Amino acid sequence: MSGHSKWSTIKRKKGAADAKRGQLFTKLTREITVSAKEGGGDPEANFRLRLAIQRARTENMPVDNIQRAIQKGTGGGDGDGAHYDEIMYEGYGPHGVAMMVQTLTDNRNRTVAEVRSIFTKAGGSLGEAGSVGWMFEPRGLIMVEPKPGQDADDLTLSVIDAGAEDVSADEEGQIEVITGFEDLKRVQEALTAQGIHIVTAERTMIPKTTMSLDDKDLEQALRLVERLEDLDDVQTVYTNLDMSHAEALMATM
């Protein structure tokens, strides 16, 4: 299971306080607004917007919030003219962990200062563009789950037939589907046409190789990821961490 999807699954299991859920909605609102501004307010014609709405629904974001975010992006809501820059920061966390920090910000100076400060306090360093990007590859990531009584092997074969590059299952029976970056839309639509239940779909960054740390060092790196993701301007953090032991560790954090 890829580091990013494993980390997302762990966070969902751990649960989030109301304050964190409000922060999540803020991040989802920004992504919907930017997507609508970039490609229009029709999710059928704007695949990025469709993905953003799908994720918002997965997180139980109210429909009214979603509609307001779309209207804001298309110039029809409060805050007309709001502008967010998309910036990917790269750096090394403690113990040489590579990290890519995806942000949407209305104040570049504030965001880079906050991200740099968190890296520095954690014993890491913010790098130049390209400093760790070569360690990752853009991919599509889809999580699907079998219907009651559906054979997991049959589902896996259907996913492969739909054009998946890689398929793996987690301990709860969900299937992780990796696609080419440009193939995400096609594969998702093929799976939907087969009636396969899609839990989430997103564009992501997959590390070419992962690195393992002992529990103490892994905890230190995961805390850095959490602190970065606690920033309002940060949408997600990608790392090359091997997350195979992260779930048990997170239960103690």
Secondary structure, 3 states (H helix, E strand, C coil): CCHHHHHHHHHHHHCCCHHHHHHHHHHHHHHHHHHHHHHCCCCCCCHHHHHHHHHHHHCCCCHHHHHHHHHHHCCCCCCCCCCCEEEEEEEECHHHCEEEEEEEECCHHHHHHHHHHHHHHCCCEEECCCCCHHHEEEEEEEEEECCCCCCHHHHHHHHHHCCCCEEEECCCCCEEEEEEHHHHHHHHHHHHHCCCEEEEEEEEEEECCCECCCHHHHHHHHHHHHHHHCCCCEEEEEECECCCCHHHHHCCC
